[in-house]
Protein backbone atom coordinates (compact mmCIF):
# COMPACT_ATOMS: atom_id res chain seq x y z
CA UNK A 1 0.00 0.00 0.00
CA UNK A 2 1.20 3.50 -0.66
CA UNK A 3 0.06 6.90 0.50
CA UNK A 4 1.05 10.40 -0.44
CA UNK A 5 -0.32 11.77 2.82
CA UNK A 6 1.82 12.09 5.93
CA UNK A 7 0.99 10.22 9.12
CA UNK A 8 -0.88 7.39 7.45
CA UNK A 9 -1.21 4.42 9.78
CA UNK A 10 -1.90 0.83 8.84
CA UNK A 11 -3.60 -1.70 11.04
CA UNK A 12 -4.61 -5.14 9.82
CA UNK A 13 -7.28 -7.55 10.97
CA UNK A 14 -10.48 -5.65 11.53
CA UNK A 15 -11.91 -9.11 12.10
CA UNK A 16 -10.71 -12.07 14.11
CA UNK A 17 -8.92 -15.14 12.81
CA UNK A 18 -12.27 -16.95 12.72
CA UNK A 19 -14.56 -14.62 10.81
CA UNK A 20 -14.25 -11.51 8.67
CA UNK A 21 -15.96 -8.19 9.22
CA UNK A 22 -18.15 -8.71 6.16
CA UNK A 23 -18.76 -12.44 6.76
CA UNK A 24 -17.07 -13.58 3.52
CA UNK A 25 -14.45 -15.69 5.31
CA UNK A 26 -11.47 -13.49 4.42
CA UNK A 27 -9.57 -11.21 6.77
CA UNK A 28 -10.04 -7.53 5.97
CA UNK A 29 -7.62 -4.66 6.42
CA UNK A 30 -8.28 -1.37 8.19
CA UNK A 31 -6.24 1.73 7.33
CA UNK A 32 -6.36 5.24 8.75
CA UNK A 33 -5.00 8.62 7.67
CA UNK A 34 -5.80 11.18 10.32
CA UNK A 35 -4.68 14.19 8.26
CA UNK A 36 -6.85 13.17 5.29
CA UNK A 37 -8.91 16.05 3.88
CA UNK A 38 -11.80 14.06 2.36
CA UNK A 39 -14.67 15.60 4.35
CA UNK A 40 -12.83 18.70 5.60
CA UNK A 41 -9.27 19.77 6.35
CA UNK A 42 -7.66 17.14 8.61
CA UNK A 43 -11.02 15.51 9.29
CA UNK A 44 -9.33 12.15 8.73
CA UNK A 45 -10.57 8.91 7.26
CA UNK A 46 -10.56 5.15 7.82
CA UNK A 47 -10.74 2.65 4.96
CA UNK A 48 -11.80 -1.00 5.01
CA UNK A 49 -10.04 -3.06 2.34
CA UNK A 50 -11.81 -6.41 1.90
CA UNK A 51 -9.77 -9.58 1.91
CA UNK A 52 -9.62 -11.78 -1.17
CA UNK A 53 -8.68 -15.37 -1.95
CA UNK A 54 -5.73 -14.24 -4.07
CA UNK A 55 -4.60 -11.57 -1.59
CA UNK A 56 -3.01 -8.29 -2.67
CA UNK A 57 0.39 -7.52 -4.14
CA UNK A 58 2.19 -4.58 -5.69
CA UNK A 59 0.92 -1.03 -5.30
CA UNK A 60 -2.74 -0.80 -4.34
CA UNK A 61 -4.75 2.41 -4.27
CA UNK A 62 -6.58 2.74 -0.98
CA UNK A 63 -9.42 4.76 -2.46
CA UNK A 64 -10.04 2.35 -5.33
CA UNK A 65 -9.84 -0.89 -3.30
CA UNK A 66 -11.73 0.21 -0.20
CA UNK A 67 -15.19 -1.25 0.27
CA UNK A 68 -16.02 1.39 2.86
CA UNK A 69 -14.54 4.82 3.58
CA UNK A 70 -15.40 6.26 6.99
CA UNK A 71 -14.96 10.03 7.04
CA UNK A 72 -14.38 12.40 9.94
CA UNK A 73 -17.27 14.62 10.98
CA UNK A 74 -15.49 17.99 10.87
CA UNK A 75 -12.19 19.75 10.25
CA UNK A 76 -9.36 18.85 12.64
CA UNK A 77 -11.17 15.79 14.02
CA UNK A 78 -8.18 13.55 13.12
CA UNK A 79 -10.27 10.42 12.61
CA UNK A 80 -8.09 7.34 12.22
CA UNK A 81 -5.32 8.30 14.64
CA UNK A 82 -6.37 5.19 16.54
CA UNK A 83 -8.67 2.42 15.37
CA UNK A 84 -9.11 -1.31 15.56
CA UNK A 85 -11.38 -4.25 16.18
CA UNK A 86 -12.95 -4.53 19.61
CA UNK A 87 -14.23 -8.08 19.61
CA UNK A 88 -17.92 -8.94 19.54
CA UNK A 89 -19.49 -6.08 21.49
CA UNK A 90 -23.13 -6.91 20.70
CA UNK A 91 -22.70 -10.70 21.04
CA UNK A 92 -23.95 -11.54 17.52
CA UNK A 93 -20.93 -13.64 16.54
CA UNK A 94 -19.30 -10.93 14.37
CA UNK A 95 -16.41 -8.69 15.40
CA UNK A 96 -17.07 -4.96 15.64
CA UNK A 97 -14.80 -1.96 15.02
CA UNK A 98 -13.96 1.26 16.79
CA UNK A 99 -12.32 4.39 15.43
CA UNK A 100 -11.37 7.52 17.32
CA UNK A 101 -11.23 11.25 16.53
CA UNK A 102 -9.38 12.90 19.39
CA UNK A 103 -9.88 16.41 17.97
CA UNK A 104 -13.67 16.20 17.73
CA UNK A 105 -15.52 19.18 19.19
CA UNK A 106 -18.94 17.52 19.61
CA UNK A 107 -19.01 17.82 23.41
CA UNK A 108 -16.49 20.64 23.80
CA UNK A 109 -13.37 21.90 22.02
CA UNK A 110 -11.08 18.88 21.40
CA UNK A 111 -13.02 16.78 23.89
CA UNK A 112 -12.66 13.93 21.38
CA UNK A 113 -14.96 11.14 20.27
CA UNK A 114 -14.91 7.38 19.76
CA UNK A 115 -17.20 5.65 17.25
CA UNK A 116 -18.39 2.05 17.38
CA UNK A 117 -19.66 0.28 14.24
CA UNK A 118 -21.11 -3.21 14.35
CA UNK A 119 -19.50 -5.79 12.07
CA UNK A 120 -21.38 -7.76 9.44
CA UNK A 121 -23.36 -4.78 8.19
CA UNK A 122 -23.56 -4.10 4.48
CA UNK A 123 -21.99 -0.66 4.47
CA UNK A 124 -20.32 0.51 1.27
CA UNK A 125 -19.01 3.70 -0.27
CA UNK A 126 -18.47 6.77 1.89
CA UNK A 127 -19.90 6.65 5.42
CA UNK A 128 -19.82 9.51 7.91
CA UNK A 129 -18.97 8.63 11.49
CA UNK A 130 -22.13 10.48 12.47
CA UNK A 131 -23.95 7.25 11.49
CA UNK A 132 -22.05 5.14 14.04
CA UNK A 133 -23.97 2.59 16.09
CA UNK A 134 -22.68 4.27 19.24
CA UNK A 135 -20.65 7.42 19.89
CA UNK A 136 -18.62 8.00 23.04
CA UNK A 137 -17.71 11.65 23.62
CA UNK A 138 -15.17 13.32 25.87
CA UNK A 139 -16.55 15.16 28.87
CA UNK A 140 -14.82 18.53 28.73
CA UNK A 141 -12.57 20.68 26.56
CA UNK A 142 -9.12 19.26 25.82
CA UNK A 143 -9.94 15.74 27.07
CA UNK A 144 -8.56 14.29 23.80
CA UNK A 145 -10.71 11.18 24.16
CA UNK A 146 -9.33 8.51 21.86
CA UNK A 147 -5.81 9.93 21.64
CA UNK A 148 -3.84 6.71 21.54
CA UNK A 149 -1.53 5.07 19.04
CA UNK A 150 -3.55 1.87 19.30
CA UNK A 151 -7.08 0.92 20.21
CA UNK A 152 -7.20 -1.59 23.04
CA UNK A 153 -8.17 -4.39 20.70
CA UNK A 154 -10.47 -7.04 22.12
CA UNK A 155 -10.06 -5.93 25.74
CA UNK A 156 -12.12 -8.89 26.87
CA UNK A 157 -15.26 -9.54 28.84
CA UNK A 158 -14.56 -7.84 32.14
CA UNK A 159 -17.84 -8.73 33.83
CA UNK A 160 -18.17 -12.28 32.46
CA UNK A 161 -21.53 -11.80 30.73
CA UNK A 162 -20.41 -12.90 27.24
CA UNK A 163 -20.02 -9.81 25.01
CA UNK A 164 -16.69 -8.00 24.70
CA UNK A 165 -16.47 -4.74 26.57
CA UNK A 166 -15.01 -1.46 25.25
CA UNK A 167 -12.33 0.60 26.93
CA UNK A 168 -11.35 4.12 25.85
CA UNK A 169 -9.04 6.71 27.38
CA UNK A 170 -8.91 10.50 27.64
CA UNK A 171 -5.35 11.27 28.62
CA UNK A 172 -5.84 15.01 29.28
CA UNK A 173 -9.04 14.68 31.28
CA UNK A 174 -9.04 16.30 34.71
CA UNK A 175 -12.17 14.64 36.07
CA UNK A 176 -13.09 14.21 38.83
CA UNK A 177 -12.33 17.83 39.65
CA UNK A 178 -10.87 16.94 43.05
CA UNK A 179 -7.88 15.41 41.29
CA UNK A 180 -4.97 17.35 39.87
CA UNK A 181 -5.71 18.80 36.44
CA UNK A 182 -4.96 16.49 33.51
CA UNK A 183 -4.71 13.27 35.46
CA UNK A 184 -6.42 11.39 32.63
CA UNK A 185 -9.27 8.90 32.72
CA UNK A 186 -10.07 5.47 31.33
CA UNK A 187 -13.69 4.56 30.66
CA UNK A 188 -15.05 1.01 30.48
CA UNK A 189 -18.33 0.31 28.64
CA UNK A 190 -20.09 -3.01 29.08
CA UNK A 191 -20.88 -5.02 25.97
CA UNK A 192 -24.41 -6.14 25.17
CA UNK A 193 -27.35 -5.52 22.88
CA UNK A 194 -27.11 -2.19 21.09
N, C-alpha and C positions, 0 to 999 in steps of 0.2 A: 504494500500500500504506500502511496505517496501523498504528500500534502504540501501545498505552497504556503499554508498558514503556519504561523509560529504557535508553539504551545499546543500542538495536537497530541492527544493522548490516546493510546490504544489499549483496550482491555478485551480479552476474549471471553468466550463462554458466558453468554447471557443466560444460557440454560445449564442444567446439570449434565452429568455424564449419561444419564438415563433417558432424558427426554429433551426435545428442543423447544424453544420459546414459541414456535409456530406449529408444533406437533407433527413435523414432517420426518422426524427421526434423525435429523442432522444438526450438529452443533452450529449455532449462529455466532456472529461476532458483533461486538458493540464498540463503537468508536466515538470519541468526543473531541470537539475543538471549541474551547470555551471563549476564544476570541472571534469566532465565526460571526459574520455580519449578515446572515441570511434574513432574519426577521428585523433586526435593528443593529446598530453598531455594538459589537461585543455582546450581543444577546446570547451567543453560543448555540451549539447544536449537538445532537447525539444521533448517530446513524446505526441502524441495525442491518447488517449484511447477512443474508440467509446462507446457511451452509448448503453444500451441494455434494453429490456423490463423487464428482471428479475433483473437488476442492478448487483452490484458486492458485494461480501462479503468475509471475510477471508483474507488471504494473497494472493496478486495478483502480479505476476512478470510484471514489467513495460515492459521489452523487449519482453515478449511473448504476451502480450495483446495489445500492441501498434499497431495501424493501420499504423501510419506514425512516423518515427524517423527523425527529422531534426538535422543535425550535423553541428557543428561549422566549419568554413573554415580553421582555422589554430590553431597551439598551442597557448595557453594563450589568446584565444578570449573570453572565459567565456560566451558562448552563453547560454541563459536561466536564467541569473541573473534577468532579468525582461522580462515579456512576458504577453500577454493577448489579448482579443478580442478588436477590435477598431471600432465596428459598421460596417455599410455597406458603405465602402469607395468608391466602384465603382458603387453604386446605382443599383445593380442587384437583390436586395431582399435577399441576403445571407450575413451573417456576415463574416468579414475578420479578420485575425490575424496578430499580430506583435510580433517579438521577437528581443531582443537586444543582442549585443556582445560588451561590453564596452572596451574590450582589443584589438579589431580588429585593424590591422595595415594597412588596405587598402589605406587610404589617407595619414597617417603619423603614427608614433609610438604611439600606444594607443589612436588614434583619436576616435576610436569606430565606430560602425555601427548599424543600425536598419534595419530589414528586414520585408517587408510586403508581405504576401501571401493571395491571394483571396480565400474566402471560396467557398465550393461547388465543388471544383476540385477533380478529382479522383486520388489524390496522394496516394501512398502506398509504404511500404518498407522504405529504407533509402534515404533521400533527403538532398542534400547539400544546405545550405543557399545561395550558389552562384546562384541557380536557382530561387531566389525570384522574384516575380512580380516587386517589386521596392526595391531599396537599398538606404538608406540615410546614408551618411558618415559624420563623424566629419570633421572639417575644418583644424585643425592643431594638432600637437603632444600634447598628454596629455589632449585632450578635454574630453575624457571618455564619448562620446555620448552614451546615453542609460543606464548610470549608475543610476539606480533607483530601489528601492525595488518593485515598482509596475509600470506597464504601465498605463498611463492615459486612462483607459478603456472607450470607447464610449464617447469621449470628447464633441461630439455634432456637430451640423452644424453651425459653427460660422458665415458664410456669408449668410445663409438662402437659399442656392440653392438646397437643397435636400440631397446630399450625406454627410456622416459623414467625418469630417476632422481629421487629424492626428497631434498630438503634441508630440514632443520629446525634451528632454533636454540634455545639455552638461555642467555639473556643473563646470568643470575646464576651460571652454573656456574663453579666454581673449579678444575675439573680441567684438566690434571694438577696435582697438589698442589704441584709445584715452582713453579708460577706464582703471581702475586699473587692473593689471594682475589677472586672475582667478575670474572674476566677474560672469561668467556663462552666458549661453544663453538658451533660449527656442525658438524652431522653430515650426511654424505652417504651415502645408501643406494642401491645399484645396483638398477636395474629388472630384471625377469625373471619367470619363472614363479613363481607364489605357491604 
